[in-house]
């Protein structure tokens, strides 16, 4: 990450990020607005299915269910989009990587930051709405940067790892695509841990909370942005330690395997 943020590399990073964003919305009339439309359509679909068609009664206990969904989707859209994009980033930039000398980790980093635009747009809309509608301690919102920083570290670490591993093992991108849908339903975005039938089994809840390492990050965001609560010390410690550990681990994997990138590409 130090090499990515170094002054002499910032222009390369900015250019690659702009290229990613322009390529994604090229030829689109609405452009970046699609980053907000897509999660809103998902929110409407899930609200219709679970609260009207199937009428899952326990979800009725969640106030302003649509806002609850959008809060979780803000992170999930970033997480899923960044991982899929990062996995193919080095392969897509193969000619650049082989011909131009620059820190290779800039490529997946730019891919992640270009995906972060959608989350930034969603949060810009969600923060004032939640402050106006939802009860709770407004001071809890001060912890939002901490939660987002921890989540960014998690995604960057995973992006470094999957981007370089996918160069050597091209099945990585397909495995990710297959895992993301069940992974989504195992993450408390559509429900809370008090609104599903097995909520009385504490060990089940603990497994769902911590075996799925994305869950604590979603819970922390829901606390500060939706419920207006200060996350527990245990939760904050978990996301900071896991986020920083994943960033360091992913970066070390990238640096170890980047030596033969030009040959493998």
C-alpha positions as MATLAB code, in Angstrom:
seq = 'XXXXXXXXXXXXXXXXXXXXXXXXXXXXXXXXXXXXXXXXXXXXXXXXXXXXXXXXXXXXXXXXXXXXXXXXXXXXXXXXXXXXXXXXXXXXXXXXXXXXXXXXXXXXXXXXXXXXXXXXXXXXXXXXXXXXXXXXXXXXXXXXXXXXXXXXXXXXXXXXXXXXXXXXXXXXXXXXXXXXXXXXXXXXXXXXXXXXXXXXXXXXXXXXXXXXXXXXXXXXXXXXXXXXXXXXXXXXXXXXXXXXXXXXXXXXXXXXXXXXXXXXX';
ca = [
       0.000    0.000    0.000;
       2.934    2.354    0.633;
       4.004    2.028   -2.999;
       0.432    2.639   -4.204;
       0.168    5.874   -2.201;
       3.686    7.120   -2.993;
       3.589   10.582   -4.673;
       5.270    9.395   -7.900;
       2.674    6.605   -8.315;
      -0.452    8.626   -7.623;
      -0.863    9.719  -11.242;
      -0.757    6.109  -12.468;
      -3.251    5.109   -9.790;
      -5.592    8.008  -10.650;
      -5.411    7.276  -14.389;
      -6.172    3.575  -13.913;
      -9.080    4.386  -11.593;
     -10.544    6.850  -14.105;
     -10.125    4.284  -16.885;
     -12.033    1.703  -14.853;
     -14.902    4.115  -14.143;
     -15.133    5.379  -17.716;
     -15.040    1.854  -19.111;
     -17.848    0.745  -16.810;
     -20.216    3.566  -17.740;
     -19.102    4.159  -21.338;
     -22.074    4.726  -23.630;
     -24.494    4.942  -20.696;
     -26.894    7.883  -20.509;
     -27.223    7.772  -16.721;
     -23.563    6.986  -16.021;
     -22.710    6.864  -12.323;
     -26.403    7.129  -11.391;
     -26.605    3.398  -12.160;
     -24.527    2.799   -9.041;
     -27.528    3.997   -7.021;
     -30.282    2.560   -9.228;
     -28.990   -1.022   -9.053;
     -29.085   -1.386   -5.218;
     -32.449    0.404   -5.096;
     -33.890   -2.128   -7.556;
     -32.428   -4.950   -5.429;
     -33.924   -3.379   -2.291;
     -37.381   -3.113   -3.889;
     -37.246   -6.700   -5.152;
     -36.221   -8.185   -1.787;
     -38.749   -6.045    0.089;
     -41.508   -7.241   -2.242;
     -40.511  -10.901   -1.980;
     -39.928  -11.173    1.770;
     -42.493   -8.773    3.213;
     -45.365   -8.980    0.723;
     -45.213  -12.200   -1.316;
     -43.893  -14.554    1.378;
     -44.836  -12.271    4.281;
     -41.989  -13.272    6.566;
     -43.513  -12.047    9.796;
     -40.324  -11.564   11.801;
     -39.018   -9.060    9.250;
     -41.923   -6.817   10.187;
     -40.135   -6.205   13.478;
     -37.414   -4.295   11.607;
     -38.453   -0.621   11.347;
     -38.092    0.992    7.925;
     -37.075   -2.320    6.402;
     -36.111   -0.729    3.068;
     -33.515    1.466    4.785;
     -32.203   -1.570    6.646;
     -31.733   -3.371    3.319;
     -30.009   -0.440    1.655;
     -27.586   -0.069    4.569;
     -26.385   -3.645    4.187;
     -26.412   -3.468    0.396;
     -24.119   -0.433    0.499;
     -21.328   -2.668    1.781;
     -22.259   -5.785   -0.135;
     -22.355   -4.080   -3.534;
     -18.849   -2.761   -2.850;
     -17.576   -6.094   -1.533;
     -18.922   -8.250   -4.367;
     -18.112   -5.765   -7.135;
     -14.582   -5.124   -5.886;
     -13.707   -8.818   -5.556;
     -15.020   -9.766   -9.003;
     -13.381   -6.744  -10.616;
     -10.057   -7.232   -8.816;
      -9.909  -10.925   -9.710;
      -9.703  -10.112  -13.424;
      -7.886   -6.764  -13.145;
      -4.335   -7.994  -13.817;
      -5.440  -10.193  -16.710;
      -7.443   -7.332  -18.243;
      -4.395   -5.054  -17.931;
      -1.966   -7.729  -19.110;
      -0.408   -5.700  -21.919;
       0.155   -2.722  -19.611;
       1.691   -4.921  -16.910;
       4.089   -6.541  -19.394;
       5.211   -3.341  -21.131;
       5.239   -0.599  -18.472;
       7.258   -0.626  -15.271;
       5.192    0.424  -12.230;
       4.062   -1.173   -8.924;
       1.698   -3.938  -10.050;
      -0.484   -3.676   -6.945;
      -1.777   -0.372   -8.324;
      -3.930   -2.341  -10.790;
      -6.156   -4.181   -8.253;
      -6.107   -1.114   -5.969;
      -7.491    1.068   -8.775;
     -10.110   -1.588   -9.493;
     -11.268   -1.535   -5.861;
     -11.447    2.260   -5.656;
     -13.435    2.477   -8.890;
     -16.003    0.124   -7.351;
     -16.099    2.256   -4.208;
     -17.840    5.001   -6.171;
     -21.160    3.127   -5.909;
     -20.852    2.850   -2.129;
     -19.915    6.531   -1.843;
     -23.051    7.511   -3.775;
     -25.246    5.228   -1.627;
     -23.788    6.509    1.644;
     -24.218   10.121    0.530;
     -27.928    9.377    0.170;
     -28.297    7.117    3.224;
     -26.571    9.262    5.854;
     -28.989   12.236    5.799;
     -32.032    9.953    5.393;
     -31.086    7.764    8.355;
     -30.234   10.791   10.482;
     -33.657   12.266    9.737;
     -35.775    9.121   10.113;
     -34.071    6.648   12.439;
     -33.886    7.093   16.224;
     -30.709    6.445   18.145;
     -27.540    8.195   19.217;
     -26.399   10.548   16.452;
     -22.884   10.539   17.917;
     -22.535    6.911   16.862;
     -22.193    8.210   13.294;
     -18.744    9.512   14.254;
     -17.522    5.918   14.127;
     -18.585    5.536   10.486;
     -15.093    6.412    9.129;
     -13.560    3.758   11.401;
     -15.959    1.077   10.127;
     -15.420    2.079    6.497;
     -11.625    2.133    6.911;
     -11.646   -1.353    8.425;
     -13.856   -2.600    5.575;
     -11.602   -0.976    2.960;
      -8.579   -2.730    4.471;
     -10.433   -6.050    4.293;
     -11.371   -5.571    0.638;
      -7.924   -4.337   -0.385;
      -6.257   -7.351    1.197;
      -8.644   -9.762   -0.506;
      -8.269   -7.875   -3.805;
      -4.476   -8.155   -3.729;
      -4.720  -11.883   -3.057;
      -7.406  -12.843   -5.595;
      -5.954  -10.652   -8.359;
      -2.545  -12.328   -8.305;
      -3.854  -15.835   -7.562;
      -6.236  -15.626  -10.506;
      -3.284  -15.072  -12.844;
      -1.871  -18.443  -11.799;
      -5.171  -20.246  -11.230;
      -7.852  -18.919  -13.593;
     -10.590  -20.792  -11.717;
     -10.472  -18.214   -8.915;
     -12.791  -15.771  -10.693;
     -15.339  -18.527  -11.397;
     -15.205  -19.781   -7.811;
     -15.856  -16.248   -6.575;
     -18.827  -15.814   -8.893;
     -20.315  -19.099   -7.664;
     -19.786  -18.263   -3.975;
     -21.121  -14.715   -3.913;
     -24.841  -15.565   -4.114;
     -24.956  -18.051   -1.191;
     -22.498  -15.815    0.656;
     -24.964  -12.932    0.321;
     -27.790  -14.913    1.917;
     -25.539  -16.000    4.806;
     -24.786  -12.349    5.576;
     -27.364  -10.444    7.704;
     -28.435   -7.989    5.022;
     -31.996   -9.248    4.534;
     -32.548  -10.114    8.194;
     -31.247   -9.574   11.720;
     -30.047  -12.290   14.057;
     -33.233  -11.870   16.068;
     -35.577  -12.253   13.087;
     -34.949  -15.802   11.881;
     -36.125  -19.129   13.358;
     -32.759  -20.307   14.726;
     -32.064  -17.062   16.584;
     -32.622  -18.800   19.930;
     -29.607  -21.068   19.316;
     -26.671  -18.934   20.437;
     -24.045  -21.182   18.878;
     -25.744  -20.921   15.481;
     -25.740  -17.131   15.761;
     -22.060  -17.110   16.791;
     -21.124  -19.293   13.821;
     -23.035  -17.049   11.414;
     -21.462  -13.967   12.968;
     -17.821  -14.957   12.968;
     -17.387  -17.844   10.514;
     -18.581  -15.419    7.840;
     -15.940  -12.720    8.263;
     -17.999  -10.136    6.343;
     -20.818  -10.269    8.901;
     -19.134   -8.239   11.698;
     -18.430   -5.433    9.231;
     -22.080   -5.351    8.140;
     -23.244   -5.420   11.771;
     -20.910   -2.548   12.665;
     -22.216   -0.441    9.765;
     -25.818   -1.210   10.694;
     -25.093   -0.163   14.284;
     -23.620    3.239   13.481;
     -25.654    4.115   10.367;
     -29.039    2.426   10.849;
     -29.629    1.687   14.540;
     -27.690    4.682   15.887;
     -25.701    2.503   18.300;
     -22.047    2.438   19.257;
     -20.711   -1.035   18.264;
     -19.382   -3.147   21.095;
     -15.659   -3.085   21.843;
     -15.510   -6.743   20.767;
     -17.037   -5.947   17.390;
     -14.810   -2.924   16.751;
     -11.719   -4.884   17.755;
     -12.705   -7.732   15.428;
     -13.191   -5.569   12.334;
      -9.996   -3.574   12.900;
      -7.831   -6.639   13.560;
      -9.322   -8.715   10.732;
      -9.246   -5.760    8.341;
      -5.606   -4.915    9.033;
      -4.569   -8.586    9.105;
      -6.241   -9.277    5.754;
      -4.595   -6.229    4.186;
      -1.125   -7.285    5.338;
      -1.667  -10.942    4.406;
      -3.079  -10.145    0.969;
      -0.277   -7.692    0.219;
       2.407  -10.224    1.203;
       0.813  -12.844   -1.074;
       0.791  -10.333   -3.922;
       4.436   -9.340   -3.475;
       5.530  -12.956   -3.311;
       3.739  -13.996   -6.506;
       4.156  -10.842   -8.599;
       7.687  -11.744   -9.754;
       6.492  -13.976  -12.581;
       3.380  -12.000  -13.529;
       4.713  -10.966  -16.942;
       5.498  -14.579  -17.801;
       2.115  -15.913  -16.622;
       0.165  -13.181  -18.393;
];
